[in-house]
Amino acid sequence: MPLPLHPLLASLLLAFSAALLPAAETPPASDPTKPAPGSAGAKVRQWVYVLRLVPRLHQDQAWTESDHAIIGRHFAHLQAATKSGQVILAGRTMEPGDKTFGLVIFEAADESAARVFMQSDPSVAEKIMTAELHPYHVALQRK
């Protein structure tokens, strides 16, 4: 049975091993969805928001050019956040407008930052979709 480490020795070993690992790129402090640089112990959490079309858009013929442009910005926003590593998964069901919904699983430092990210989604900001935020944890993921 291994002997327990003295707390001071354990923290020194942890600090030493952290110094040997390559430094992770720290996001700018102005990004509210990421931990601040140098914030010891800041842990990024996972979140999901559920998107639903506003009732006016349940019928395909109700969509305007402006609505389609917003969806283009919504997709570009999520594509950029996926490329940066913040979004884990984004997609939607393939059902009629009154039944369909979208999911965005992403990472943020805390609930406030998660809300800022969700509300910055053009589809939410421009009110063609409603969004509901939930804390989330990916338990299994295909490689």
Beta strands, then each sheet from edge to edge (+ up, - down):
strand 1: 45-53
strand 2: 87-92
strand 3: 102-108
strand 4: 129-136
sheet 1: 2+ 3- 1+ 4-
end
